[in-house]
Amino acid sequence: MRQWLKYFMVGIEQTAADAVATLVKILELKTHIEQNLQPQFGRRSVNAHRLLQHLFQHPVISVEQAAAVCGTHYGPANELVAQMRRYGILKEMTGQSRNRLFLFEPYLRVFDDAV
């Protein structure tokens, strides 16, 4: 019984350490991207920040959803998404020209690396 309990506690400790390491990587990613928003996005930096905050909760998004999050029309949201693609924040995942979905790939990669 004691060995099983020790094994269980070691597993909990390792899981907690992995979770902390993942959280640190997420916070580093967030800080890095936020530091570059103003220089990279200029006048769009407010909406880029708004969209970025949303992406940390919902890492898959459409242009329509981006427009709703930013409170803009489709055109400006599409331009913002395109700019986020150019800077490697978003990656188009459908291969279509309509009804496209975009991944917040750097964020999801943190979880892939953790596994």
N, CA, C and O atoms as a printed pandas DataFrame, in Angstrom:
     atom_number atom_name residue_name chain_id  residue_number  x_coord  y_coord  z_coord
0              1         N          MET        A               1    0.828   -1.199    0.000
1              2        CA          MET        A               1    0.000    0.000    0.000
2              3         C          MET        A               1    0.869    1.260    0.000
3              4         O          MET        A               1    0.584    2.216   -0.720
4              5         N          ARG        A               2    1.913    1.254    0.798
5              6        CA          ARG        A               2    2.788    2.414    0.903
6              7         C          ARG        A               2    3.490    2.688   -0.440
7              8         O          ARG        A               2    3.623    3.844   -0.841
8              9         N          GLN        A               3    3.928    1.652   -1.117
9             10        CA          GLN        A               3    4.588    1.811   -2.421
10            11         C          GLN        A               3    3.616    2.397   -3.448
11            12         O          GLN        A               3    3.981    3.265   -4.240
12            13         N          TRP        A               4    2.400    1.917   -3.420
13            14        CA          TRP        A               4    1.403    2.437   -4.360
14            15         C          TRP        A               4    1.156    3.919   -4.095
15            16         O          TRP        A               4    1.064    4.712   -5.032
16            17         N          LEU        A               5    1.049    4.289   -2.834
17            18        CA          LEU        A               5    0.823    5.685   -2.470
18            19         C          LEU        A               5    2.005    6.556   -2.902
19            20         O          LEU        A               5    1.819    7.665   -3.401
20            21         N          LYS        A               6    3.211    6.048   -2.705
21            22        CA          LYS        A               6    4.404    6.779   -3.139
22            23         C          LYS        A               6    4.397    6.959   -4.660
23            24         O          LYS        A               6    4.681    8.045   -5.165
24            25         N          TYR        A               7    4.072    5.898   -5.374
25            26        CA          TYR        A               7    3.990    5.958   -6.838
26            27         C          TYR        A               7    2.950    7.005   -7.275
27            28         O          TYR        A               7    3.209    7.801   -8.178
28            29         N          PHE        A               8    1.807    6.998   -6.647
29            30        CA          PHE        A               8    0.732    7.934   -6.948
30            31         C          PHE        A               8    1.180    9.377   -6.684
31            32         O          PHE        A               8    0.917   10.259   -7.502
32            33         N          MET        A               9    1.842    9.625   -5.569
33            34        CA          MET        A               9    2.292   10.972   -5.212
34            35         C          MET        A               9    3.378   11.466   -6.173
35            36         O          MET        A               9    3.405   12.649   -6.513
36            37         N          VAL        A              10    4.251   10.595   -6.603
37            38        CA          VAL        A              10    5.266   10.978   -7.585
38            39         C          VAL        A              10    4.587   11.374   -8.898
39            40         O          VAL        A              10    5.002   12.332   -9.549
40            41         N          GLY        A              11    3.562   10.650   -9.277
41            42        CA          GLY        A              11    2.805   10.987  -10.486
42            43         C          GLY        A              11    2.136   12.349  -10.374
43            44         O          GLY        A              11    2.140   13.126  -11.329
44            45         N          ILE        A              12    1.570   12.636   -9.227
45            46        CA          ILE        A              12    0.944   13.946   -9.006
46            47         C          ILE        A              12    2.000   15.049   -9.080
47            48         O          ILE        A              12    1.773   16.088   -9.700
48            49         N          GLU        A              13    3.133   14.825   -8.457
49            50        CA          GLU        A              13    4.213   15.821   -8.473
50            51         C          GLU        A              13    4.681   16.094   -9.907
51            52         O          GLU        A              13    4.874   17.250  -10.284
52            53         N          GLN        A              14    4.860   15.057  -10.693
53            54        CA          GLN        A              14    5.327   15.221  -12.069
54            55         C          GLN        A              14    4.283   15.938  -12.921
55            56         O          GLN        A              14    4.624   16.801  -13.729
56            57         N          THR        A              15    3.025   15.585  -12.741
57            58        CA          THR        A              15    1.949   16.243  -13.488
58            59         C          THR        A              15    1.883   17.725  -13.142
59            60         O          THR        A              15    1.711   18.563  -14.027
60            61         N          ALA        A              16    2.017   18.050  -11.868
61            62        CA          ALA        A              16    2.000   19.453  -11.443
62            63         C          ALA        A              16    3.199   20.209  -12.025
63            64         O          ALA        A              16    3.048   21.344  -12.477
64            65         N          ALA        A              17    4.366   19.605  -12.022
65            66        CA          ALA        A              17    5.565   20.243  -12.581
66            67         C          ALA        A              17    5.394   20.478  -14.078
67            68         O          ALA        A              17    5.775   21.531  -14.589
68            69         N          ASP        A              18    4.826   19.508  -14.778
69            70        CA          ASP        A              18    4.574   19.665  -16.220
70            71         C          ASP        A              18    3.575   20.788  -16.474
71            72         O          ASP        A              18    3.739   21.565  -17.414
72            73         N          ALA        A              19    2.543   20.877  -15.640
73            74        CA          ALA        A              19    1.537   21.925  -15.803
74            75         C          ALA        A              19    2.153   23.306  -15.585
75            76         O          ALA        A              19    1.841   24.247  -16.315
76            77         N          VAL        A              20    3.010   23.428  -14.601
77            78        CA          VAL        A              20    3.676   24.709  -14.331
78            79         C          VAL        A              20    4.584   25.073  -15.504
79            80         O          VAL        A              20    4.600   26.227  -15.932
80            81         N          ALA        A              21    5.334   24.115  -16.027
81            82        CA          ALA        A              21    6.219   24.374  -17.162
82            83         C          ALA        A              21    5.420   24.823  -18.381
83            84         O          ALA        A              21    5.844   25.728  -19.100
84            85         N          THR        A              22    4.283   24.207  -18.616
85            86        CA          THR        A              22    3.424   24.599  -19.737
86            87         C          THR        A              22    2.885   25.999  -19.527
87            88         O          THR        A              22    2.866   26.798  -20.463
88            89         N          LEU        A              23    2.451   26.312  -18.326
89            90        CA          LEU        A              23    1.950   27.649  -18.031
90            91         C          LEU        A              23    3.032   28.705  -18.246
91            92         O          LEU        A              23    2.748   29.775  -18.784
92            93         N          VAL        A              24    4.249   28.423  -17.839
93            94        CA          VAL        A              24    5.356   29.356  -18.041
94            95         C          VAL        A              24    5.562   29.609  -19.534
95            96         O          VAL        A              24    5.760   30.751  -19.949
96            97         N          LYS        A              25    5.517   28.562  -20.328
97            98        CA          LYS        A              25    5.683   28.716  -21.781
98            99         C          LYS        A              25    4.542   29.548  -22.378
99           100         O          LYS        A              25    4.776   30.377  -23.258
100          101         N          ILE        A              26    3.332   29.335  -21.909
101          102        CA          ILE        A              26    2.186   30.108  -22.403
102          103         C          ILE        A              26    2.356   31.579  -22.043
103          104         O          ILE        A              26    2.112   32.451  -22.876
104          105         N          LEU        A              27    2.768   31.862  -20.821
105          106        CA          LEU        A              27    2.964   33.255  -20.403
106          107         C          LEU        A              27    4.100   33.913  -21.187
107          108         O          LEU        A              27    4.011   35.094  -21.523
108          109         N          GLU        A              28    5.156   33.169  -21.480
109          110        CA          GLU        A              28    6.251   33.700  -22.293
110          111         C          GLU        A              28    5.769   34.005  -23.710
111          112         O          GLU        A              28    6.113   35.043  -24.275
112          113         N          LEU        A              29    4.981   33.112  -24.277
113          114        CA          LEU        A              29    4.426   33.328  -25.612
114          115         C          LEU        A              29    3.544   34.567  -25.620
115          116         O          LEU        A              29    3.655   35.404  -26.516
116          117         N          LYS        A              30    2.681   34.686  -24.639
117          118        CA          LYS        A              30    1.773   35.835  -24.548
118          119         C          LYS        A              30    2.558   37.134  -24.451
119          120         O          LYS        A              30    2.247   38.101  -25.147
120          121         N          THR        A              31    3.559   37.164  -23.604
121          122        CA          THR        A              31    4.389   38.358  -23.436
122          123         C          THR        A              31    5.109   38.706  -24.733
123          124         O          THR        A              31    5.139   39.869  -25.137
124          125         N          HIS        A              32    5.679   37.716  -25.375
125          126        CA          HIS        A              32    6.407   37.935  -26.630
126          127         C          HIS        A              32    5.493   38.526  -27.711
127          128         O          HIS        A              32    5.856   39.500  -28.371
128          129         N          ILE        A              33    4.330   37.945  -27.882
129          130        CA          ILE        A              33    3.411   38.439  -28.915
130          131         C          ILE        A              33    2.917   39.836  -28.553
131          132         O          ILE        A              33    2.876   40.715  -29.413
132          133         N          GLU        A              34    2.542   40.052  -27.299
133          134        CA          GLU        A              34    2.030   41.363  -26.889
134          135         C          GLU        A              34    3.073   42.468  -27.071
135          136         O          GLU        A              34    2.725   43.592  -27.433
136          137         N          GLN        A              35    4.334   42.158  -26.825
137          138        CA          GLN        A              35    5.390   43.153  -26.990
138          139         C          GLN        A              35    5.535   43.590  -28.449
139          140         O          GLN        A              35    5.971   44.707  -28.727
140          141         N          ASN        A              36    5.174   42.718  -29.365
141          142        CA          ASN        A              36    5.329   43.023  -30.782
142          143         C          ASN        A              36    4.051   43.530  -31.440
143          144         O          ASN        A              36    4.066   43.864  -32.625
144          145         N          LEU        A              37    2.954   43.596  -30.706
145          146        CA          LEU        A              37    1.692   44.018  -31.320
146          147         C          LEU        A              37    1.750   45.438  -31.864
147          148         O          LEU        A              37    1.391   45.667  -33.019
148          149         N          GLN        A              38    2.189   46.385  -31.064
149          150        CA          GLN        A              38    2.198   47.777  -31.516
150          151         C          GLN        A              38    3.105   47.962  -32.734
151          152         O          GLN        A              38    2.653   48.518  -33.735
152          153         N          PRO        A              39    4.364   47.521  -32.693
153          154        CA          PRO        A              39    5.209   47.742  -33.869
154          155         C          PRO        A              39    4.741   46.976  -35.110
155          156         O          PRO        A              39    4.894   47.473  -36.226
156          157         N          GLN        A              40    4.182   45.795  -34.941
157          158        CA          GLN        A              40    3.781   44.993  -36.093
158          159         C          GLN        A              40    2.400   45.363  -36.627
159          160         O          GLN        A              40    2.159   45.279  -37.831
160          161         N          PHE        A              41    1.501   45.769  -35.748
161          162        CA          PHE        A              41    0.122   45.980  -36.163
162          163         C          PHE        A              41   -0.302   47.441  -36.217
163          164         O          PHE        A              41   -1.371   47.752  -36.744
164          165         N          GLY        A              42    0.505   48.330  -35.690
165          166        CA          GLY        A              42    0.224   49.752  -35.777
166          167         C          GLY        A              42   -1.176   50.110  -35.328
167          168         O          GLY        A              42   -1.562   49.849  -34.189
168          169         N          ARG        A              43   -1.941   50.716  -36.239
169          170        CA          ARG        A              43   -3.297   51.173  -35.889
170          171         C          ARG        A              43   -4.245   50.012  -35.601
171          172         O          ARG        A              43   -5.301   50.212  -35.002
172          173         N          ARG        A              44   -3.885   48.828  -36.012
173          174        CA          ARG        A              44   -4.720   47.650  -35.733
174          175         C          ARG        A              44   -4.347   46.977  -34.408
175          176         O          ARG        A              44   -4.920   45.944  -34.061
176          177         N          SER        A              45   -3.403   47.548  -33.672
177          178        CA          SER        A              45   -2.902   46.864  -32.481
178          179         C          SER        A              45   -3.973   46.678  -31.403
179          180         O          SER        A              45   -3.935   45.686  -30.675
180          181         N          VAL        A              46   -4.922   47.602  -31.285
181          182        CA          VAL        A              46   -5.986   47.441  -30.283
182          183         C          VAL        A              46   -6.829   46.213  -30.614
183          184         O          VAL        A              46   -7.096   45.386  -29.742
184          185         N          ASN        A              47   -7.248   46.095  -31.876
185          186        CA          ASN        A              47   -8.032   44.923  -32.267
186          187         C          ASN        A              47   -7.183   43.659  -32.268
187          188         O          ASN        A              47   -7.686   42.576  -31.970
188          189         N          ALA        A              48   -5.907   43.785  -32.597
189          190        CA          ALA        A              48   -5.019   42.614  -32.546
190          191         C          ALA        A              48   -4.916   42.109  -31.110
191          192         O          ALA        A              48   -4.929   40.900  -30.876
192          193         N          HIS        A              49   -4.815   43.014  -30.158
193          194        CA          HIS        A              49   -4.750   42.626  -28.749
194          195         C          HIS        A              49   -6.060   41.974  -28.312
195          196         O          HIS        A              49   -6.053   40.958  -27.616
196          197         N          ARG        A              50   -7.161   42.552  -28.715
197          198        CA          ARG        A              50   -8.483   42.004  -28.382
198          199         C          ARG        A              50   -8.617   40.575  -28.932
199          200         O          ARG        A              50   -9.073   39.664  -28.241
200          201         N          LEU        A              51   -8.209   40.412  -30.188
201          202        CA          LEU        A              51   -8.302   39.093  -30.813
202          203         C          LEU        A              51   -7.346   38.105  -30.152
203          204         O          LEU        A              51   -7.691   36.940  -29.952
204          205         N          LEU        A              52   -6.155   38.566  -29.817
205          206        CA          LEU        A              52   -5.187   37.696  -29.162
206          207         C          LEU        A              52   -5.729   37.167  -27.838
207          208         O          LEU        A              52   -5.588   35.980  -27.544
208          209         N          GLN        A              53   -6.344   38.031  -27.040
209          210        CA          GLN        A              53   -6.917   37.591  -25.766
210          211         C          GLN        A              53   -7.970   36.504  -25.993
211          212         O          GLN        A              53   -8.056   35.539  -25.234
212          213         N          HIS        A              54   -8.759   36.675  -27.037
213          214        CA          HIS        A              54   -9.782   35.684  -27.377
214          215         C          HIS        A              54   -9.131   34.360  -27.796
215          216         O          HIS        A              54   -9.611   33.283  -27.443
216          217         N          LEU        A              55   -8.044   34.455  -28.546
217          218        CA          LEU        A              55   -7.386   33.248  -29.060
218          219         C          LEU        A              55   -6.808   32.380  -27.944
219          220         O          LEU        A              55   -6.728   31.160  -28.094
220          221         N          PHE        A              56   -6.410   32.979  -26.843
221          222        CA          PHE        A              56   -5.899   32.174  -25.738
222          223         C          PHE        A              56   -7.003   31.339  -25.093
223          224         O          PHE        A              56   -6.716   30.357  -24.407
224          225         N          GLN        A              57   -8.256   31.718  -25.307
225          226        CA          GLN        A              57   -9.380   30.930  -24.796
226          227         C          GLN        A              57   -9.983   30.038  -25.873
227          228         O          GLN        A              57  -10.480   28.949  -25.586
228          229         N          HIS        A              58   -9.935   30.515  -27.126
229          230        CA          HIS        A              58  -10.526   29.801  -28.261
230          231         C          HIS        A              58   -9.515   29.824  -29.407
231          232         O          HIS        A              58   -9.559   30.732  -30.237
232          233         N          PRO        A              59   -8.610   28.851  -29.473
233          234        CA          PRO        A              59   -7.497   28.919  -30.431
234          235         C          PRO        A              59   -7.850   28.596  -31.885
235          236         O          PRO        A              59   -6.959   28.570  -32.735
236          237         N          VAL        A              60   -9.105   28.353  -32.185
237          238        CA          VAL        A              60   -9.564   28.171  -33.561
238          239         C          VAL        A              60  -10.620   29.228  -33.833
239          240         O          VAL        A              60  -11.557   29.398  -33.053
240          241         N          ILE        A              61  -10.460   29.952  -34.962
241          242        CA          ILE        A              61  -11.352   31.079  -35.208
242          243         C          ILE        A              61  -11.586   31.259  -36.700
243          244         O          ILE        A              61  -10.735   30.912  -37.518
244          245         N          SER        A              62  -12.738   31.800  -37.045
245          246        CA          SER        A              62  -13.055   32.183  -38.422
246          247         C          SER        A              62  -12.964   33.700  -38.519
247          248         O          SER        A              62  -12.886   34.386  -37.500
248          249         N          VAL        A              63  -12.973   34.223  -39.735
249          250        CA          VAL        A              63  -12.950   35.671  -39.913
250          251         C          VAL        A              63  -14.222   36.284  -39.328
251          252         O          VAL        A              63  -14.175   37.358  -38.729
252          253         N          GLU        A              64  -15.350   35.606  -39.499
253          254        CA          GLU        A              64  -16.609   36.109  -38.947
254          255         C          GLU        A              64  -16.532   36.225  -37.430
255          256         O          GLU        A              64  -17.005   37.205  -36.854
256          257         N          GLN        A              65  -15.942   35.233  -36.788
257          258        CA          GLN        A              65  -15.789   35.277  -35.334
258          259         C          GLN        A              65  -14.825   36.391  -34.933
259          260         O          GLN        A              65  -15.048   37.086  -33.942
260          261         N          ALA        A              66  -13.758   36.554  -35.703
261          262        CA          ALA        A              66  -12.798   37.637  -35.427
262          263         C          ALA        A              66  -13.495   38.993  -35.527
263          264         O          ALA        A              66  -13.240   39.880  -34.712
264          265         N          ALA        A              67  -14.364   39.160  -36.509
265          266        CA          ALA        A              67  -15.108   40.416  -36.663
266          267         C          ALA        A              67  -15.985   40.664  -35.436
267          268         O          ALA        A              67  -16.059   41.787  -34.937
268          269         N          ALA        A              68  -16.642   39.619  -34.956
269          270        CA          ALA        A              68  -17.498   39.765  -33.771
270          271         C          ALA        A              68  -16.671   40.110  -32.535
271          272         O          ALA        A              68  -17.065   40.971  -31.748
272          273         N          VAL        A              69  -15.534   39.450  -32.358
273          274        CA          VAL        A              69  -14.671   39.709  -31.204
274          275         C          VAL        A              69  -14.164   41.148  -31.217
275          276         O          VAL        A              69  -14.107   41.809  -30.180
276          277         N          CYS        A              70  -13.799   41.622  -32.403
277          278        CA          CYS        A              70  -13.209   42.962  -32.524
278          279         C          CYS        A              70  -14.258   44.059  -32.694
279          280         O          CYS        A              70  -13.936   45.243  -32.592
280          281         N          GLY        A              71  -15.506   43.676  -32.952
281          282        CA          GLY        A              71  -16.551   44.665  -33.162
282          283         C          GLY        A              71  -16.386   45.413  -34.475
283          284         O          GLY        A              71  -16.690   46.603  -34.567
284          285         N          THR        A              72  -15.900   44.702  -35.492
285          286        CA          THR        A              72  -15.686   45.317  -36.808
286          287         C          THR        A              72  -16.479   44.549  -37.861
287          288         O          THR        A              72  -17.156   43.565  -37.562
288          289         N          HIS        A              73  -16.376   45.017  -39.083
289          290        CA          HIS        A              73  -16.990   44.326  -40.213
290          291         C          HIS        A              73  -16.029   43.260  -40.735
291          292         O          HIS        A              73  -14.885   43.163  -40.292
292          293         N          TYR        A              74  -16.514   42.474  -41.674
293          294        CA          TYR        A              74  -15.742   41.361  -42.226
294          295         C          TYR        A              74  -14.422   41.837  -42.831
295          296         O          TYR        A              74  -13.383   41.225  -42.584
296          297         N          GLY        A              75  -14.441   42.903  -43.610
297          298        CA          GLY        A              75  -13.240   43.375  -44.314
298          299         C          GLY        A              75  -12.078   43.682  -43.389
299          300         O          GLY        A              75  -10.992   43.132  -43.571
300          301         N          PRO        A              76  -12.274   44.553  -42.393
301          302        CA          PRO        A              76  -11.173   44.831  -41.460
302          303         C          PRO        A              76  -10.727   43.599  -40.674
303          304         O          PRO        A              76   -9.538   43.435  -40.401
304          305         N          ALA        A              77  -11.666   42.741  -40.313
305          306        CA          ALA        A              77  -11.309   41.514  -39.594
306          307         C          ALA        A              77  -10.489   40.590  -40.487
307          308         O          ALA        A              77   -9.536   39.962  -40.027
308          309         N          ASN        A              78  -10.855   40.507  -41.752
309          310        CA          ASN        A              78  -10.113   39.681  -42.706
310          311         C          ASN        A              78   -8.680   40.196  -42.862
311          312         O          ASN        A              78   -7.734   39.412  -42.930
312          313         N          GLU        A              79   -8.532   41.527  -42.917
313          314        CA          GLU        A              79   -7.191   42.117  -43.013
314          315         C          GLU        A              79   -6.376   41.829  -41.750
315          316         O          GLU        A              79   -5.182   41.543  -41.838
316          317         N          LEU        A              80   -7.008   41.902  -40.588
317          318        CA          LEU        A              80   -6.318   41.612  -39.328
318          319         C          LEU        A              80   -5.881   40.153  -39.275
319          320         O          LEU        A              80   -4.755   39.847  -38.882
320          321         N          VAL        A              81   -6.767   39.266  -39.667
321          322        CA          VAL        A              81   -6.429   37.838  -39.693
322          323         C          VAL        A              81   -5.283   37.589  -40.672
323          324         O          VAL        A              81   -4.373   36.817  -40.370
324          325         N          ALA        A              82   -5.317   38.228  -41.829
325          326        CA          ALA        A              82   -4.246   38.069  -42.816
326          327         C          ALA        A              82   -2.918   38.559  -42.242
327          328         O          ALA        A              82   -1.879   37.930  -42.441
328          329         N          GLN        A              83   -2.958   39.666  -41.541
329          330        CA          GLN        A              83   -1.745   40.189  -40.933
330          331         C          GLN        A              83   -1.235   39.238  -39.851
331          332         O          GLN        A              83   -0.028   39.030  -39.726
332          333         N          MET        A              84   -2.142   38.664  -39.075
333          334        CA          MET        A              84   -1.732   37.692  -38.055
334          335         C          MET        A              84   -1.142   36.440  -38.702
335          336         O          MET        A              84   -0.261   35.797  -38.131
336          337         N          ARG        A              85   -1.620   36.105  -39.869
337          338        CA          ARG        A              85   -1.024   34.981  -40.603
338          339         C          ARG        A              85    0.399   35.322  -41.026
339          340         O          ARG        A              85    1.302   34.496  -40.890
340          341         N          ARG        A              86    0.603   36.526  -41.535
341          342        CA          ARG        A              86    1.941   36.929  -41.983
342          343         C          ARG        A              86    2.960   36.895  -40.848
343          344         O          ARG        A              86    4.130   36.584  -41.071
344          345         N          TYR        A              87    2.520   37.213  -39.637
345          346        CA          TYR        A              87    3.424   37.214  -38.493
346          347         C          TYR        A              87    3.479   35.866  -37.779
347          348         O          TYR        A              87    4.113   35.749  -36.731
348          349         N          GLY        A              88    2.831   34.860  -38.327
349          350        CA          GLY        A              88    2.921   33.517  -37.774
350          351         C          GLY        A              88    2.077   33.263  -36.546
351          352         O          GLY        A              88    2.276   32.268  -35.848
352          353         N          ILE        A              89    1.136   34.150  -36.273
353          354        CA          ILE        A              89    0.256   33.965  -35.111
354          355         C          ILE        A              89   -0.882   33.009  -35.459
355          356         O          ILE        A              89   -1.244   32.146  -34.660
356          357         N          LEU        A              90   -1.436   33.167  -36.641
357          358        CA          LEU        A              90   -2.521   32.300  -37.110
358          359         C          LEU        A              90   -2.070   31.506  -38.327
359          360         O          LEU        A              90   -1.222   31.949  -39.103
360          361         N          LYS        A              91   -2.654   30.325  -38.474
361          362        CA          LYS        A              91   -2.397   29.478  -39.635
362          363         C          LYS        A              91   -3.732   28.991  -40.170
363          364         O          LYS        A              91   -4.551   28.459  -39.422
364          365         N          GLU        A              92   -3.951   29.174  -41.465
365          366        CA          GLU        A              92   -5.186   28.709  -42.104
366          367         C          GLU        A              92   -5.146   27.189  -42.147
367          368         O          GLU        A              92   -4.123   26.606  -42.507
368          369         N          MET        A              93   -6.244   26.547  -41.784
369          370        CA          MET        A              93   -6.241   25.086  -41.672
370          371         C          MET        A              93   -7.168   24.363  -42.638
371          372         O          MET        A              93   -7.121   23.135  -42.714
372          373         N          THR        A              94   -8.016   25.087  -43.385
373          374        CA          THR        A              94   -8.992   24.393  -44.227
374          375         C          THR        A              94   -8.537   24.228  -45.666
375          376         O          THR        A              94   -8.954   23.284  -46.338
376          377         N          GLY        A              95   -7.678   25.138  -46.159
377          378        CA          GLY        A              95   -7.260   25.105  -47.550
378          379         C          GLY        A              95   -8.335   25.606  -48.495
379          380         O          GLY        A              95   -8.225   25.422  -49.707
380          381         N          GLN        A              96   -9.364   26.232  -47.966
381          382        CA          GLN        A              96  -10.469   26.738  -48.772
382          383         C          GLN        A              96  -10.344   28.248  -48.928
383          384         O          GLN        A              96   -9.567   28.895  -48.227
384          385         N          SER        A              97  -11.115   28.794  -49.850
385          386        CA          SER        A              97  -11.143   30.247  -49.989
386          387         C          SER        A              97  -12.337   30.842  -49.235
387          388         O          SER        A              97  -12.377   32.048  -48.991
388          389         N          ARG        A              98  -13.292   30.013  -48.872
389          390        CA          ARG        A              98  -14.453   30.444  -48.088
390          391         C          ARG        A              98  -14.569   29.566  -46.848
391          392         O          ARG        A              98  -14.063   28.445  -46.799
392          393         N          ASN        A              99  -15.248   30.113  -45.855
393          394        CA          ASN        A              99  -15.461   29.373  -44.603
394          395         C          ASN        A              99  -14.153   28.853  -44.009
395          396         O          ASN        A              99  -14.081   27.730  -43.510
396          397         N          ARG        A             100  -13.127   29.691  -44.074
397          398        CA          ARG        A             100  -11.816   29.297  -43.572
398          399         C          ARG        A             100  -11.791   29.326  -42.044
399          400         O          ARG        A             100  -12.481   30.118  -41.403
400          401         N          LEU        A             101  -10.993   28.457  -41.499
401          402        CA          LEU        A             101  -10.728   28.431  -40.069
402          403         C          LEU        A             101   -9.237   28.606  -39.864
403          404         O          LEU        A             101   -8.423   28.131  -40.656
404          405         N          PHE        A             102   -8.892   29.297  -38.783
405          406        CA          PHE        A             102   -7.504   29.607  -38.493
406          407         C          PHE        A             102   -7.146   29.098  -37.105
407          408         O          PHE        A             102   -7.936   29.192  -36.166
408          409         N          LEU        A             103   -5.935   28.557  -36.997
409          410        CA          LEU        A             103   -5.426   28.035  -35.735
410          411         C          LEU        A             103   -4.444   29.014  -35.122
411          412         O          LEU        A             103   -3.641   29.620  -35.830
412          413         N          PHE        A             104   -4.504   29.169  -33.831
413          414        CA          PHE        A             104   -3.482   29.897  -33.092
414          415         C          PHE        A             104   -2.366   28.887  -32.844
415          416         O          PHE        A             104   -2.195   28.381  -31.734
416          417         N          GLU        A             105   -1.619   28.609  -33.898
417          418        CA          GLU        A             105   -0.664   27.510  -33.897
418          419         C          GLU        A             105    0.446   27.622  -32.844
419          420         O          GLU        A             105    0.763   26.613  -32.213
420          421         N          PRO        A             106    1.054   28.796  -32.623
421          422        CA          PRO        A             106    2.102   28.847  -31.596
422          423         C          PRO        A             106    1.598   28.421  -30.210
423          424         O          PRO        A             106    2.326   27.790  -29.444
424          425         N          TYR        A             107    0.367   28.768  -29.904
425          426        CA          TYR        A             107   -0.240   28.390  -28.623
426          427         C          TYR        A             107   -0.465   26.882  -28.550
427          428         O          TYR        A             107   -0.143   26.250  -27.544
428          429         N          LEU        A             108   -1.012   26.313  -29.603
429          430        CA          LEU        A             108   -1.276   24.882  -29.610
430          431         C          LEU        A             108    0.012   24.074  -29.602
431          432         O          LEU        A             108    0.053   22.966  -29.068
432          433         N          ARG        A             109    1.062   24.627  -30.194
433          434        CA          ARG        A             109    2.362   23.967  -30.218
434          435         C          ARG        A             109    2.917   23.795  -28.804
435          436         O          ARG        A             109    3.609   22.815  -28.529
436          437         N          VAL        A             110    2.623   24.732  -27.911
437          438        CA          VAL        A             110    3.067   24.621  -26.516
438          439         C          VAL        A             110    2.548   23.331  -25.911
439          440         O          VAL        A             110    3.267   22.660  -25.170
440          441         N          PHE        A             111    1.310   22.976  -26.217
441          442        CA          PHE        A             111    0.719   21.760  -25.670
442          443         C          PHE        A             111    1.274   20.507  -26.344
443          444         O          PHE        A             111    1.403   19.463  -25.705
444          445         N          ASP        A             112    1.603   20.609  -27.632
445          446        CA          ASP        A             112    2.225   19.485  -28.331
446          447         C          ASP        A             112    3.593   19.186  -27.725
447          448         O          ASP        A             112    3.964   18.027  -27.542
448          449         N          ASP        A             113    4.339   20.248  -27.416
449          450        CA          ASP        A             113    5.664   20.086  -26.838
450          451         C          ASP        A             113    5.605   19.509  -25.428
451          452         O          ASP        A             113    6.544   18.855  -24.975
452          453         N          ALA        A             114    4.498   19.757  -24.744
453          454        CA          ALA        A             114    4.355   19.298  -23.368
454          455         C          ALA        A             114    4.078   17.798  -23.276
455          456         O          ALA        A             114    4.301   17.181  -22.235
456          457         N          VAL        A             115    3.591   17.221  -24.370
457          458        CA          VAL        A             115    3.193   15.811  -24.338
458          459         C          VAL        A             115    4.367   14.895  -24.471
459          460         O          VAL        A             115    4.202   13.675  -24.463
